[in-house]
Amino acid sequence: MITLSGVELRHGERLIVSGLSGQIQTGSLTALIGSNGSGKTTLLRAIAGLHPLSSGRIDLGGLTPPDIALLAQGSHLDRSFPITCRDVVALAATRVGPFRSIGKDRLAATNAALTRVGLHEMGSRPIQALSAGQFQRVLFARTIVQDARLILLDEPFTAVDASTTRLLLSVIQDWHAQGRTVIAVLHDIELVRRHFPHTLLLSGQTASWDALPAPGLQAA
């Protein structure tokens, strides 16, 4: 269980989240929604231990950094480094470095993850040659290989087509069925209604648990 107690988050002097308290149950599937600038990504990074709290506490229930996988927005990642899809996925293992060989078990897990996201024939392709949707599939395959208990997804369906969205949703549903805790920053409210049993709505400096905007409205 993840427990948030009086969490306050700032960017510089600007207060973006204030007095956030609540719990995210182990194995739950939660959408983090709200308008632009409401602190969704910042909260996700704070849960991952990458953004300091101004005040309050986040109790991860015993989870340690290797138990947590954060899939950042793909558009913010540098794809200029000359590396293949297979290497990006395989290097998700903390014990594997760029100048160390990949063991048979890790290679098998990597190939299985690429197959799961429909890229089994593209392992040797450089990431610079991928479309946005293909690169997002690579990032999902990398997250599969991390085998984390807590999975944090920042806008995982941005700039991907409908078929890729369906495939990635099926991966998320696999994680949920396996008892992993998944928290995803999302904008499509109708998608949230269909696939995410729990929500945390950030609005200004307030928050509402398991609350959604009115039907037909989008979280900007």
C-alpha positions as MATLAB code, in Angstrom:
seq = 'MITLSGVELRHGERLIVSGLSGQIQTGSLTALIGSNGSGKTTLLRAIAGLHPLSSGRIDLGGLTPPDIALLAQGSHLDRSFPITCRDVVALAATRVGPFRSIGKDRLAATNAALTRVGLHEMGSRPIQALSAGQFQRVLFARTIVQDARLILLDEPFTAVDASTTRLLLSVIQDWHAQGRTVIAVLHDIELVRRHFPHTLLLSGQTASWDALPAPGLQAA';
ca = [
       0.000    0.000    0.000;
       1.214    3.502   -0.865;
       0.206    6.113    1.710;
       0.322    9.859    1.000;
       0.234   12.019    4.113;
      -0.067   15.810    3.760;
       2.040   15.817    0.584;
       3.053   19.261   -0.674;
       4.912   19.717   -3.965;
       6.481   22.825   -5.463;
       8.291   23.909   -8.593;
      10.627   26.566   -7.261;
       8.423   28.930   -5.292;
       5.213   27.833   -7.007;
       2.980   25.554   -4.971;
       1.348   22.952   -7.221;
       0.070   20.244   -4.842;
      -0.960   20.899   -1.259;
      -2.192   18.711    1.593;
      -2.588   15.549   -0.497;
      -3.463   12.533    1.629;
      -4.813    9.119    0.729;
      -3.908    5.533   -0.064;
      -3.255    3.517   -3.206;
      -3.879   -0.151   -2.586;
      -1.390   -2.828   -3.589;
      -2.330   -4.304   -6.966;
      -4.666   -1.448   -7.870;
      -4.967    0.281  -11.238;
      -5.160    4.066  -10.806;
      -5.410    6.915  -13.308;
      -3.884   10.242  -12.299;
      -5.870   12.983  -14.054;
      -6.206   16.765  -14.002;
      -5.540   19.895  -16.015;
      -2.122   20.891  -17.333;
       0.072   22.198  -14.544;
      -1.910   20.473  -11.799;
       1.096   18.413  -10.720;
       0.381   14.978  -12.212;
       3.871   14.285  -13.547;
       5.468   15.894  -10.502;
       3.486   13.625   -8.177;
       4.466   10.588  -10.232;
       8.120   11.586   -9.967;
       7.754   12.211   -6.246;
       6.378    8.684   -5.765;
       9.410    7.410   -7.689;
      11.700    9.416   -5.386;
      12.819   11.802   -8.139;
      11.151   15.006   -6.900;
      11.557   16.252   -3.330;
       8.548   16.876   -1.109;
       8.133   20.366    0.298;
       6.346   18.777    3.223;
       4.438   15.634    4.096;
       5.383   12.016    3.546;
       5.034    9.227    0.984;
       5.175    5.742    2.510;
       5.783    3.115   -0.170;
       4.959    0.211    2.127;
       8.415   -1.286    2.005;
       9.057   -0.873   -1.725;
      12.654   -0.059   -2.654;
      13.963    1.617   -5.856;
      14.421   -1.701   -7.725;
      10.725   -2.408   -7.087;
       9.677    0.731   -8.999;
       9.557    1.280  -12.771;
       8.905    4.769  -14.155;
       8.039    5.079  -17.830;
       8.600    8.738  -18.647;
       7.063   10.518  -21.601;
       8.815    9.159  -24.693;
       8.924   12.552  -26.364;
      11.224   13.775  -23.581;
      13.827   11.042  -24.056;
      16.964   11.380  -26.183;
      16.902    8.995  -29.138;
      20.148   10.197  -30.727;
      22.317    7.590  -28.955;
      23.174    4.730  -31.373;
      21.494    1.788  -29.678;
      19.127   -0.935  -30.852;
      15.646   -1.760  -29.607;
      16.923   -5.001  -28.063;
      19.675   -3.190  -26.141;
      17.267   -0.570  -24.791;
      15.048   -3.321  -23.409;
      17.876   -5.537  -22.105;
      19.593   -2.660  -20.294;
      16.550   -2.310  -18.065;
      18.339   -4.822  -15.822;
      20.231   -2.929  -13.128;
      23.103   -5.434  -13.244;
      23.720   -5.045  -16.975;
      25.881   -2.191  -18.247;
      26.613   -0.994  -21.777;
      29.951   -2.866  -21.861;
      28.784   -6.139  -20.310;
      27.314   -9.096  -22.128;
      23.630   -9.980  -21.833;
      23.053  -13.418  -20.338;
      20.820  -16.048  -21.919;
      18.004  -15.548  -19.415;
      18.030  -11.778  -19.884;
      18.137  -12.151  -23.663;
      15.183  -14.549  -23.556;
      13.209  -12.134  -21.369;
      14.089   -9.273  -23.723;
      12.952  -11.149  -26.811;
       9.743  -12.245  -25.066;
       8.989   -8.634  -24.096;
       9.584   -7.402  -27.650;
       7.268  -10.135  -28.928;
       4.607   -9.116  -26.391;
       4.544   -5.577  -27.795;
       4.619   -6.709  -31.426;
       8.255   -5.882  -32.195;
       9.755   -9.362  -32.342;
      11.306   -8.702  -35.772;
      12.701   -5.258  -34.894;
      15.151   -6.062  -32.099;
      18.177   -5.081  -34.188;
      16.673   -1.855  -35.486;
      18.199    1.391  -34.107;
      15.789    3.427  -32.011;
      16.347    6.488  -34.221;
      14.515    4.648  -37.026;
      11.338    4.043  -35.006;
       8.049    5.897  -35.166;
       6.695    7.418  -31.961;
       4.328    4.492  -31.495;
       7.056    1.904  -32.070;
       9.351    3.637  -29.598;
       6.580    3.659  -27.012;
       6.253   -0.097  -27.510;
       9.994   -0.427  -26.855;
       9.579    1.506  -23.612;
       6.750   -0.812  -22.570;
       8.918   -3.837  -23.375;
      11.677   -2.336  -21.244;
       9.199   -1.912  -18.393;
       8.091   -5.543  -18.744;
      11.705   -6.673  -18.334;
      12.132   -4.536  -15.209;
       9.605   -6.829  -13.516;
       8.681   -4.107  -11.008;
       6.000   -4.290   -8.334;
       5.051   -0.606   -8.780;
       4.712    0.722  -12.345;
       4.399    4.461  -12.980;
       3.355    5.568  -16.484;
       3.512    9.203  -17.608;
       1.082    9.781  -20.485;
       1.729    6.347  -22.018;
      -0.643    6.809  -24.984;
       0.551   10.196  -26.244;
       1.282   10.290  -30.002;
       0.338    6.647  -30.598;
      -2.422    5.305  -32.824;
      -5.522    3.417  -31.752;
      -4.106   -0.060  -32.412;
      -0.991    0.695  -30.358;
      -3.154    2.094  -27.572;
      -5.161   -1.142  -27.496;
      -2.009   -3.242  -27.380;
      -0.435   -1.176  -24.589;
      -3.694   -1.273  -22.623;
      -3.574   -5.061  -22.820;
      -0.056   -4.986  -21.329;
      -1.325   -2.773  -18.496;
      -4.179   -5.209  -17.916;
      -1.616   -8.030  -17.724;
       0.277   -6.139  -15.016;
      -2.943   -5.553  -13.114;
      -3.864   -9.253  -13.331;
      -0.401  -10.126  -11.983;
      -1.071   -8.032   -8.870;
       1.293   -5.190   -9.715;
       0.354   -1.652   -8.699;
      -0.056    0.632  -11.736;
      -0.444    4.430  -11.640;
      -0.818    6.236  -14.988;
      -1.025    9.919  -15.887;
      -3.814   10.160  -18.470;
      -5.873   12.756  -20.335;
      -8.540   10.736  -22.128;
     -11.394   10.605  -19.611;
     -13.455    8.134  -21.617;
     -10.484    5.744  -21.725;
     -10.101    6.179  -17.959;
     -13.780    5.374  -17.432;
     -13.485    2.169  -19.455;
     -10.211    0.787  -18.135;
      -9.146    2.329  -14.804;
     -11.126    1.387  -11.665;
      -9.542    4.119   -9.527;
      -8.717    7.775  -10.142;
      -6.926   10.617   -8.425;
      -8.085   13.969   -9.791;
      -5.723   16.897   -9.187;
      -7.321   20.312   -9.546;
      -5.434   23.427   -8.573;
      -4.092   22.642   -5.118;
      -6.927   20.254   -4.278;
      -7.390   16.556   -4.981;
     -10.294   14.116   -5.212;
     -10.032   10.334   -5.043;
     -12.146    8.198   -7.367;
     -13.756   11.291   -8.905;
     -14.090   11.935  -12.641;
     -15.078   14.999  -14.674;
     -18.539   14.984  -16.232;
     -19.040   12.677  -19.256;
     -17.631   14.065  -22.485;
     -15.072   16.340  -20.808;
     -11.333   15.847  -21.202;
      -8.568   16.498  -18.708;
      -6.511   19.062  -20.605;
];
